[in-house]
Amino acid sequence: MGASSYINEIWRKKQSDIMSFLLQIRAWEYRHFPSVSRLIKPSRPEKAKRLGYKSKQGYVIYRVRIRRGSRKKSVPKGITSGKPKRHGVNQMKFNRNKQSVAEEKVGKIC
């Protein structure tokens, strides 16, 4: 077995001591980075390789922090007018996926 298969095995067992500690450290570290930061190399090289990443000129990797969860409709005092179907305020779903939002944020910066 090659090195990538051992790494995949570790990533599959996320509740092991090694992985839980590594994920905690990474989460702490990522919180202290700016919301859009360029990386020199992928944090998971074996996964990036499977997804088509090649370590050569022209491939760029960014880590982007985006909002999670549902959105809130911006209406004054939560008062929406119109039919009851349109009265939702709190659980509005964002129409675009997270990847497109992240790519837009990167495009604004560079």
Secondary structure as GFF3:
##gff-version 3
##sequence-region A 1 110
A	DSSP	alpha_helix	3	12	.	.	.	ID=ss1
A	DSSP	alpha_helix	17	31	.	.	.	ID=ss2
A	DSSP	beta_strand	36	39	.	.	.	ID=ss3
A	DSSP	alpha_helix	45	50	.	.	.	ID=ss4
A	DSSP	beta_strand	61	64	.	.	.	ID=ss5
A	DSSP	three_ten_helix	76	78	.	.	.	ID=ss6
A	DSSP	three_ten_helix	84	86	.	.	.	ID=ss7
A	DSSP	alpha_helix	98	109	.	.	.	ID=ss8
###
